Amino acid sequence: MTVWDDLVGQEKVSAQLGAAARDADALVTAVAADTPRPEASRMTHAWLFTGPPGSGRSTAARAFAAALQCVSPDRALGGVPGCGFCDGCHTSLIGTHADVQIIRTDLLSIGVKETRDLVRRAQLSPAVGRWQVIVLEDADRLTEGAGNVLLKAVEEPAPRTVWLLCAPSLEDVLPTIRSRCRHLTLRTPPVAAVADVLVRRDGIEPDVAAVVARVTQGHIGRARRLATDERARARRAAVLKLPMRVGDVGACLKAAQELIDAASEDAKQMSEVSDVKETDDMKAALGASQGGRMPRGTAGVMKELEDRQKRRKTRTQRDSLDLALIDLTAFYRDVLALQFGTDLALANTDMQDTLDRLASGSTPEATLRRIEAIAACREALDRNVAPLLAVEAMTMALRAG
């Protein structure tokens, strides 16, 4: 099993990264042997992985990081980097390699302070591996100031440092940064390929894997969660009842409030355990007494932790709400497909009766306006509009058609 096996439906990207990893290996080998470096190389110091949610951007970046650190003994016999079983590959993939730094955020943004820490690390030589690799999974969440700090490091990298940035699209990254990166675009994986990896890697029943792969339209992470989490399936079922509940103004407002409450509860459940553990660990590190009394001068540190936990909870709530809106978009897409009489495969075949009823009771123009209303709601949430106001406006628009 090579490091590229988890890149579902990305054969072209896997081939490009594999070729770059071989050239990177040749560069390191030439330096170690004090021989001339290869003149032509497909390796570069900065990469930008873009693609829709669920396409596997971070998976591709991790696989490439593992291939760069590969120390397989088979290479002496002509093997290629990225074997998947050597110590370099294994520790890179699970996130414990000393020279592979994986940065992801559960907050709304990545600030200047965190970015400066990354830049300082990028100046170090590899400790045990062949390259110093920094994987920034949420490059789209860099603030403008953080992006400017990162730019200098990407412009003038250390000789053995590689930056791997991930973002949904090129427009989500500062033009000055993306112009200095090699760009790789990942596509949405085919539904059949997602179902296959769920069966092969996660042991999910083939029938269940096929259903969740179809309803998530090839989003690997969401498909896995739907297959294994009863709460996620219940949330989706509740969201897809919303189109039939917006019959009057009162129902619209009630549905909006319930959608917000569900996202808040989801965020609360996901953050409770981690918040308690973080708080206890911080208190222990600061030397809290037996009765819980904190040492003098530590109130600011605890306040900073509380603020960070609050920002993380806000992002989790927005992410949960965004997933609900994606499910709604897929629902109305199915309605539109039925209205046009296309042979496009439906995502929500488990709700065929409801889809037929809405398709026959409205027009394609009304369905398109509803899809646009959902998109406008997502955009409003992205601009920090109050969630309840944005969702109420959406439900009213769904009613109006």
C-alpha positions as CSV (number, residue, x, y, z in Angstrom):
1,M,0.0,0.0,0.0
2,T,1.6,3.2,-1.1
3,V,1.1,6.7,0.3
4,W,-1.0,7.5,-2.9
5,D,-3.7,4.9,-2.2
6,D,-5.8,7.2,-0.1
7,L,-6.0,9.8,-2.9
8,V,-9.4,8.8,-4.2
9,G,-10.0,9.5,-7.9
10,Q,-6.9,11.7,-8.3
11,E,-4.7,9.7,-10.6
12,K,-3.3,12.7,-12.5
13,V,-2.4,14.5,-9.3
14,S,-0.8,11.3,-7.9
15,A,1.3,11.0,-11.0
16,Q,2.5,14.6,-10.8
17,L,3.4,14.3,-7.1
18,G,5.1,11.0,-7.6
19,A,7.3,12.5,-10.3
20,A,8.1,15.5,-8.1
21,A,9.0,13.1,-5.2
22,R,11.4,11.2,-7.4
23,D,13.1,14.4,-8.5
24,A,13.3,15.6,-4.8
25,D,14.9,12.3,-3.9
26,A,17.5,12.8,-6.7
27,L,18.2,16.3,-5.5
28,V,18.9,15.2,-1.9
29,T,20.9,12.2,-3.1
30,A,23.1,14.5,-5.3
31,V,23.7,16.9,-2.4
32,A,24.6,14.0,0.0
33,A,27.0,12.6,-2.6
34,D,28.4,16.0,-3.5
35,T,27.6,15.4,-7.2
36,P,26.1,17.9,-9.7
37,R,22.4,18.4,-9.2
38,P,20.0,17.4,-11.9
39,E,19.4,20.3,-14.3
40,A,15.7,19.7,-14.9
41,S,13.4,19.0,-11.9
42,R,9.7,18.8,-11.2
43,M,10.3,19.6,-7.6
44,T,9.8,23.1,-6.1
45,H,9.8,24.6,-2.7
46,A,6.1,25.7,-2.5
47,W,2.9,23.9,-3.6
48,L,-0.7,25.0,-3.5
49,F,-3.4,22.3,-3.4
50,T,-6.9,23.4,-4.4
51,G,-10.2,21.6,-4.9
52,P,-13.8,21.4,-3.7
53,P,-14.6,20.2,-0.1
54,G,-14.0,16.5,0.2
55,S,-11.6,16.3,-2.8
56,G,-8.7,15.3,-0.5
57,R,-6.5,18.4,-0.5
58,S,-4.9,17.7,2.9
59,T,-4.7,14.0,2.1
60,A,-2.7,14.8,-1.0
61,A,-0.4,17.2,0.9
62,R,0.2,14.6,3.6
63,A,0.9,11.9,1.0
64,F,3.4,14.1,-0.7
65,A,5.1,15.0,2.6
66,A,5.4,11.2,3.3
67,A,6.9,10.6,-0.1
68,L,9.5,13.3,0.5
69,Q,10.5,11.7,3.8
70,C,10.5,8.1,2.4
71,V,13.5,6.0,3.5
72,S,12.4,2.7,2.1
73,P,15.3,0.2,1.7
74,D,13.7,-0.8,-1.6
75,R,14.8,2.5,-3.1
76,A,18.3,1.1,-3.5
77,L,16.8,-1.6,-5.8
78,G,15.0,1.0,-7.9
79,G,11.9,1.5,-5.7
80,V,10.1,4.9,-5.9
81,P,9.5,7.3,-2.9
82,G,6.2,6.8,-1.1
83,C,6.3,3.1,-0.1
84,G,3.8,3.7,2.7
85,F,5.4,1.3,5.2
86,C,8.8,2.7,6.1
87,D,9.4,4.8,9.2
88,G,9.5,8.1,7.2
89,C,6.2,7.4,5.4
90,H,4.4,6.1,8.5
91,T,5.3,8.9,10.9
92,S,4.6,11.5,8.2
93,L,1.1,10.2,7.6
94,I,0.1,9.9,11.3
95,G,1.6,13.3,12.1
96,T,4.5,12.4,14.4
97,H,7.5,12.9,12.0
98,A,10.0,15.4,13.6
99,D,10.4,17.3,10.2
100,V,6.7,17.3,9.1
101,Q,4.6,20.1,10.7
102,I,0.9,19.8,10.0
103,I,-1.1,23.0,10.8
104,R,-4.9,23.0,10.9
105,T,-7.1,25.4,12.8
106,D,-10.4,24.9,14.5
107,L,-10.7,28.7,14.9
108,L,-12.1,31.2,12.4
109,S,-8.7,32.4,11.2
110,I,-4.9,32.0,11.5
111,G,-3.2,35.0,12.9
112,V,0.2,36.7,12.6
113,K,1.6,35.2,15.8
114,E,1.0,31.6,14.7
115,T,2.4,32.3,11.2
116,R,5.6,33.9,12.6
117,D,6.1,30.7,14.6
118,L,5.8,28.7,11.4
119,V,8.2,30.9,9.5
120,R,10.8,30.5,12.3
121,R,10.4,26.8,12.0
122,A,10.8,26.9,8.2
123,Q,14.3,28.3,8.6
124,L,15.5,25.2,10.4
125,S,17.4,22.4,8.7
126,P,15.8,18.9,8.8
127,A,16.5,17.2,12.1
128,V,16.1,13.5,11.1
129,G,14.4,13.6,7.7
130,R,15.3,14.5,4.1
131,W,13.2,17.7,4.0
132,Q,11.6,20.2,6.4
133,V,7.9,20.0,5.3
134,I,5.2,22.4,6.5
135,V,1.6,21.4,5.6
136,L,-0.8,24.3,6.1
137,E,-4.3,22.7,5.7
138,D,-6.3,26.0,6.0
139,A,-4.3,28.5,4.0
140,D,-7.6,30.2,3.1
141,R,-8.0,31.2,6.8
142,L,-4.8,33.3,6.9
143,T,-5.5,36.9,7.9
144,E,-4.1,39.5,5.6
145,G,-1.3,40.2,8.0
146,A,-0.5,36.5,8.4
147,G,-0.4,36.2,4.6
148,N,2.1,39.0,4.4
149,V,4.3,37.3,7.0
150,L,4.1,34.0,5.1
151,L,5.0,35.7,1.8
152,K,8.6,36.4,2.8
153,A,9.2,32.8,3.8
154,V,7.7,31.5,0.6
155,E,9.7,34.0,-1.5
156,E,13.0,33.1,0.2
157,P,12.8,29.6,1.5
158,A,15.5,27.6,3.3
159,P,17.3,25.1,0.9
160,R,15.6,22.0,2.3
161,T,12.2,23.5,3.3
162,V,8.9,22.7,1.4
163,W,5.6,24.5,1.9
164,L,2.4,22.6,1.2
165,L,-0.6,25.0,1.3
166,C,-4.3,23.8,1.0
167,A,-7.3,26.0,0.1
168,P,-10.6,25.5,-1.7
169,S,-9.7,27.8,-4.6
170,L,-6.9,30.1,-5.9
171,E,-9.0,33.1,-5.0
172,D,-8.9,32.1,-1.3
173,V,-5.1,32.8,-1.2
174,L,-3.3,36.1,-1.6
175,P,-2.2,36.6,-5.3
176,T,1.4,37.2,-4.1
177,I,1.5,33.9,-2.4
178,R,-0.2,31.8,-5.1
179,S,2.0,33.2,-7.8
180,R,5.0,31.7,-6.0
181,C,3.5,28.2,-5.6
182,R,3.1,25.3,-8.0
183,H,-0.6,24.8,-8.3
184,L,-2.4,21.4,-8.3
185,T,-6.2,21.2,-8.7
186,L,-8.0,18.2,-7.3
187,R,-11.5,17.2,-8.5
188,T,-14.5,15.8,-6.7
189,P,-13.9,12.0,-6.5
190,P,-16.4,9.7,-8.3
191,V,-19.1,8.3,-6.1
192,A,-18.1,4.7,-6.9
193,A,-14.5,5.4,-5.9
194,V,-15.6,6.9,-2.6
195,A,-17.8,3.9,-1.9
196,D,-14.9,1.6,-2.7
197,V,-12.5,3.3,-0.3
198,L,-15.1,3.3,2.5
199,V,-15.5,-0.5,2.1
200,R,-11.8,-1.2,1.7
201,R,-10.4,1.1,4.3
202,D,-13.1,1.6,6.9
203,G,-14.9,-1.8,6.7
204,I,-18.3,-0.2,5.9
205,E,-21.0,-2.5,4.4
206,P,-21.1,-2.0,0.6
207,D,-24.8,-1.1,0.5
208,V,-24.3,1.6,3.2
209,A,-21.1,2.9,1.5
210,A,-22.9,3.3,-1.8
211,V,-25.8,5.3,-0.2
212,V,-23.6,7.7,1.8
213,A,-21.2,8.2,-1.1
214,R,-24.2,9.2,-3.3
215,V,-25.9,11.5,-0.9
216,T,-22.7,13.4,-0.1
217,Q,-21.8,13.6,-3.8
218,G,-18.3,12.3,-3.4
219,H,-17.3,14.1,-0.2
220,I,-15.1,11.4,1.6
221,G,-15.1,12.8,5.1
222,R,-18.9,13.5,5.2
223,A,-19.6,10.1,3.7
224,R,-17.6,8.4,6.4
225,R,-19.3,10.4,9.1
226,L,-22.8,9.6,7.8
227,A,-21.9,5.9,7.7
228,T,-20.6,5.8,11.2
229,D,-22.5,8.5,13.2
230,E,-26.1,8.1,13.9
231,R,-26.4,11.7,15.1
232,A,-25.2,12.9,11.7
233,R,-27.8,10.9,9.9
234,A,-30.5,12.2,12.2
235,R,-29.3,15.8,11.6
236,R,-29.4,15.3,7.8
237,A,-32.9,13.8,8.0
238,A,-34.2,16.8,10.0
239,V,-32.6,19.3,7.6
240,L,-34.2,17.7,4.5
241,K,-37.7,18.0,6.1
242,L,-37.3,21.8,6.0
243,P,-38.5,22.3,2.4
244,M,-41.9,20.9,3.4
245,R,-42.2,23.0,6.5
246,V,-42.0,26.5,5.2
247,G,-45.7,26.9,4.4
248,D,-46.2,30.2,6.3
249,V,-44.2,33.0,7.9
250,G,-44.4,31.5,11.4
251,A,-43.2,28.1,10.2
252,C,-40.3,29.7,8.3
253,L,-39.1,31.5,11.5
254,K,-39.5,28.4,13.6
255,A,-37.6,26.2,11.1
256,A,-34.8,28.8,11.0
257,Q,-34.5,28.8,14.8
258,E,-34.5,25.0,15.0
259,L,-31.7,24.9,12.4
260,I,-29.6,27.4,14.4
261,D,-30.3,25.4,17.6
262,A,-29.3,22.2,16.0
263,A,-26.0,23.7,14.9
264,S,-25.4,25.1,18.3
265,E,-26.1,21.8,20.0
266,D,-23.8,20.0,17.6
267,A,-21.0,22.5,18.3
268,K,-21.6,22.2,22.1
269,Q,-21.4,18.4,22.0
270,M,-18.2,18.5,19.9
271,S,-16.4,21.0,22.0
272,E,-17.5,20.0,25.6
273,V,-15.0,17.2,26.0
274,S,-12.0,19.0,24.5
275,D,-12.8,22.2,26.4
276,V,-12.9,20.4,29.7
277,K,-9.6,18.6,29.0
278,E,-7.9,21.7,27.8
279,T,-9.0,23.7,30.9
280,D,-7.9,21.0,33.3
281,D,-4.5,20.6,31.5
282,M,-3.9,24.3,31.6
283,K,-4.8,24.6,35.3
284,A,-2.4,21.7,36.1
285,A,0.3,23.3,34.0
286,L,-0.2,26.6,35.9
287,G,0.0,24.9,39.2
288,A,-3.6,25.2,40.4
289,S,-4.0,24.2,44.1
290,Q,-6.0,21.2,45.4
291,G,-9.2,23.3,45.8
292,G,-8.9,24.7,42.3
293,R,-7.5,28.1,43.3
294,M,-5.3,29.5,40.5
295,P,-1.9,31.1,41.3
296,R,-1.8,34.9,41.2
297,G,-1.1,36.3,37.7
298,T,-2.6,33.5,35.7
299,A,-6.1,35.0,35.1
300,G,-5.0,36.4,31.7
301,V,-3.8,33.0,30.5
302,M,-7.1,31.4,31.4
303,K,-9.0,34.2,29.8
304,E,-7.1,33.7,26.6
305,L,-7.9,30.0,26.7
306,E,-11.6,30.7,27.2
307,D,-11.6,33.2,24.2
308,R,-9.9,30.6,22.0
309,Q,-12.5,27.9,23.0
310,K,-15.3,30.4,22.3
311,R,-13.9,31.1,18.8
312,R,-13.5,27.4,18.1
313,K,-17.1,26.8,19.1
314,T,-18.3,29.6,16.8
315,R,-16.4,28.0,13.9
316,T,-17.8,24.6,14.7
317,Q,-21.3,26.0,14.8
318,R,-20.8,27.7,11.4
319,D,-19.3,24.5,9.9
320,S,-22.3,22.5,11.1
321,L,-24.7,25.1,9.7
322,D,-22.9,25.1,6.4
323,L,-23.2,21.3,6.1
324,A,-26.9,21.7,6.5
325,L,-27.1,24.2,3.7
326,I,-25.0,22.0,1.5
327,D,-27.5,19.2,2.1
328,L,-30.4,21.6,1.2
329,T,-28.6,22.6,-2.0
330,A,-28.3,19.0,-3.1
331,F,-32.0,18.4,-2.3
332,Y,-33.1,21.3,-4.6
333,R,-30.6,20.2,-7.2
334,D,-32.5,16.8,-7.3
335,V,-35.8,18.7,-7.6
336,L,-34.4,20.7,-10.6
337,A,-33.1,17.5,-12.2
338,L,-36.6,16.0,-12.0
339,Q,-38.2,19.2,-13.4
340,F,-35.9,19.2,-16.4
341,G,-36.4,15.4,-16.9
342,T,-32.6,14.7,-17.1
343,D,-31.1,11.3,-16.5
344,L,-28.7,12.8,-13.9
345,A,-28.3,10.5,-10.9
346,L,-30.2,11.8,-7.9
347,A,-28.4,12.1,-4.6
348,N,-31.5,11.8,-2.3
349,T,-33.2,8.8,-3.7
350,D,-34.4,7.9,-0.2
351,M,-36.7,10.9,-0.4
352,Q,-38.1,10.2,-3.9
353,D,-41.8,11.0,-3.0
354,T,-40.9,14.4,-1.5
355,L,-38.8,15.3,-4.5
356,D,-41.6,14.3,-6.9
357,R,-44.1,16.4,-5.0
358,L,-41.9,19.5,-5.0
359,A,-40.9,19.0,-8.6
360,S,-44.5,18.8,-9.8
361,G,-45.7,21.6,-7.5
362,S,-43.2,24.3,-8.7
363,T,-41.3,25.5,-11.7
364,P,-37.6,25.2,-12.5
365,E,-37.3,29.0,-12.2
366,A,-38.6,28.9,-8.6
367,T,-36.2,26.0,-7.8
368,L,-33.3,28.0,-9.1
369,R,-34.3,31.0,-7.0
370,R,-34.4,28.7,-3.9
371,I,-30.9,27.4,-4.7
372,E,-29.7,31.0,-5.1
373,A,-31.3,31.9,-1.7
374,I,-29.3,29.1,0.0
375,A,-26.1,30.3,-1.7
376,A,-26.8,33.8,-0.5
377,C,-27.3,32.5,3.0
378,R,-23.9,30.8,2.9
379,E,-22.3,33.9,1.6
380,A,-23.9,36.0,4.3
381,L,-22.6,33.7,7.0
382,D,-19.2,33.9,5.5
383,R,-19.4,37.7,5.9
384,N,-20.2,37.3,9.6
385,V,-23.9,38.2,9.3
386,A,-25.9,37.1,12.4
387,P,-26.7,33.4,11.7
388,L,-30.3,33.6,12.8
389,L,-31.0,36.6,10.5
390,A,-29.3,35.0,7.5
391,V,-31.2,31.7,8.0
392,E,-34.6,33.4,8.5
393,A,-34.1,35.4,5.3
394,M,-33.3,32.1,3.5
395,T,-36.4,30.2,4.8
396,M,-38.6,33.1,3.8
397,A,-37.1,33.0,0.3
398,L,-37.6,29.2,0.2
399,R,-41.3,29.8,0.9
400,A,-41.6,32.5,-1.7
401,G,-39.9,30.5,-4.4
